[in-house]
Amino acid sequence: MFNKSIKAYKEAKKVIPGGVDSPVRAFNSVGGTPPFIAQGKGSYLIDIDGNKYLDFVQSWGPLIFGHCNKDIQKAVQKTVKKGLSFGAPTILETKLASSIVKMFDNIDQIRFVSSGTEAVMSAIRLARGVTKKDNIIKFEGCYHGHSDSLLVSAGSGLATFGEPSSPGVPADLIKHTILSEYNNIKQLKECFKNNSDIACVIIEPIAGNMGLVPASQKFLKTCRKLCDKYGALLIFDEVMSGFRASLKGASGLTDVVPDIVTFGKVIGAGMPVGAFASRDEIMNQLSPNGAIYQAGTLSGNPVAMAAGLKSLEKLKKDKNIYKRLNKKAVRLTKGLKKVAQKYNIPLQVDTRGSMFGFFFCKKAPTNMKEVGLCDFDRFAKFHNRMLKKGFYFACSQYETGFICDTMTNNDIDRCIKAADQVMKSL
Ligand SMILES: *Cc1c(COP(=O)(O)O)cnc(C)c1O
C-alpha cells in the first residue's frame, strides 16, 4: 500500500539528508515511511501510491482554505504571468502590508521576509538594536525557527529527537539566550532578577510546537509587566497562531499587547512568506530608515504576496469563518475524547480557533516537562493506524493539528469512527 513511497524514500535518502528537507517530515518519532505526496485536493492529500488521506497537517498550518483553493490559485496564476520576481518594490507588498496594519492597533509597519525563521531572527535583531541590550528570554518548548541563538532546547523537530540543542551552534551564541519554563511566573521573575541586559521576551502566546499548550492570561500579563518594568520588548511569535487562532491570531484572544509580532505560515497561504511588525518608533530604526540591518533578495516576492493577499481578503470577508473552523475542531476533539473514555484511555484535548491538540496523558500539560510525561508509544501506534485508515495527523505529539475550511462534519465523523476502531486496540 506504500510501495511507491517506500521506493521514493529510499531514492531520496541517497541525495537528501534523511530523504527530507525538514526533519519532522521523516516520521522518526512514529516510525514507518512518510507517504510521498502527489497532490492535494481540498481537505485531502493523495500520495504517489494513490492513497487518500484527510489532512490535519495542512502543510503545518498555512492552508486554512485547504489545498488548491480556486481563488488563491487564480490570484497566483495571474501574477505568475507577469514575472516571478523583480527585486524591486511592487504594489502588492503595500496592499498586503496595509491590509495587516489596518487590523492591529499596535502595528504601524510590517516587513516581509521568506520564512518564519527569518521573521523571528529579524525581530530579535530589531529588539536588540532598539534596546541596545544583548540578552533574550525564551521559553522551553516554544519553537521560533532554527536560527542559532534560538536553538536552545527548542520544541518541534528538536524535541522530537530529544536533543537539548544542536551541534554547530557555538556556545558563545547561546549564552545570551535565557531559558525559562512556560507558564511559570515565578521562574520568569527570577530570570529578570538574576540577569541584566534583557532586550526582549519572545513567546508563542499559544504554543503550538510542544503540542497545543496555551499560555495562561496571567502568564502573558506577567510577561508584559516584567518587560515594562525592566525596559525589555515583548515579542509575540505568531508564525503559527497568526490568522489561525482567530483573525488576529493569539493577539485577538488576549488583552496583552506585544511590542513586536512575527507572522508566517497562513500569511503566505502556502507560499514562502514571513513577516515582522511593530509600531513606527521601532520599525523606523530598521534599514534603510535606521541602522539596524535586514534584507532579502526574494522578500515580498510578488507571487507569494498575491497568495497572501487573496487569502487574507477571503478571511476578512468571511465573518464566521473562525467560529465555523472552531466548531469543527471542537467536534473532532470532543469526539476523540469520548472514544478514548470508552476504552479508558486518558486523553487531553484543547482547541484555539482552527488549531487543535491532543495528548495521551492524565492531566493537560502546561509546559514542556509535562508534555514529556505523555504516552509517546501510544501516540505512535495511534498515528500509524490512523494513517493506514486514511487520516493524516502530524507525525509527533509535539505538533498541533489544523482544521481547514473545506473539512466537513462528515469528514470529522468518519475520523472519529476510525479512531474508535483504532483506540479499541491501543
Ligand atoms: C513554524 C514556526 C516558525 C518557523 O517558521 P519557518 O517558516 O518554518 O521557518 C517559527 N515560529 C513558530 C511559532 C512556528 O510555528
The ligand as an SDF file (V2000), in Angstrom:
LIG
                    3D

 15 15  0  0  0  0  0  0  0  0999 V2000
    6.8680   27.2800   12.0720 C   0  0  0  0  0  0  0  0  0  0  0  0
    7.2820   28.2410   13.1050 C   0  0  0  0  0  0  0  0  0  0  0  0
    8.4550   29.0070   12.9770 C   0  0  0  0  0  0  0  0  0  0  0  0
    9.4270   28.8040   11.8610 C   0  0  0  0  0  0  0  0  0  0  0  0
    8.8720   29.1160   10.6170 O   0  0  0  0  0  0  0  0  0  0  0  0
    9.5630   28.5100    9.2920 P   0  0  0  0  0  0  0  0  0  0  0  0
    8.7570   29.1040    8.1840 O   0  0  0  0  0  0  0  0  0  0  0  0
    9.4530   27.0360    9.4050 O   0  0  0  0  0  0  0  0  0  0  0  0
   10.9630   28.9790    9.2790 O   0  0  0  0  0  0  0  0  0  0  0  0
    8.7250   29.9600   13.9380 C   0  0  0  0  0  0  0  0  0  0  0  0
    7.8920   30.1490   14.9900 N   0  0  0  0  0  0  0  0  0  0  0  0
    6.7710   29.4330   15.1500 C   0  0  0  0  0  0  0  0  0  0  0  0
    5.8890   29.6890   16.3170 C   0  0  0  0  0  0  0  0  0  0  0  0
    6.4450   28.4400   14.2300 C   0  0  0  0  0  0  0  0  0  0  0  0
    5.3480   27.6910   14.4280 O   0  0  0  0  0  0  0  0  0  0  0  0
  1  2  1  0
  2  3  1  0
  2 14  2  0
  3  4  1  0
  3 10  2  0
  4  5  1  0
  5  6  1  0
  6  7  2  0
  6  8  1  0
  6  9  1  0
 10 11  1  0
 11 12  2  0
 12 13  1  0
 12 14  1  0
 14 15  1  0
M  END
$$$$
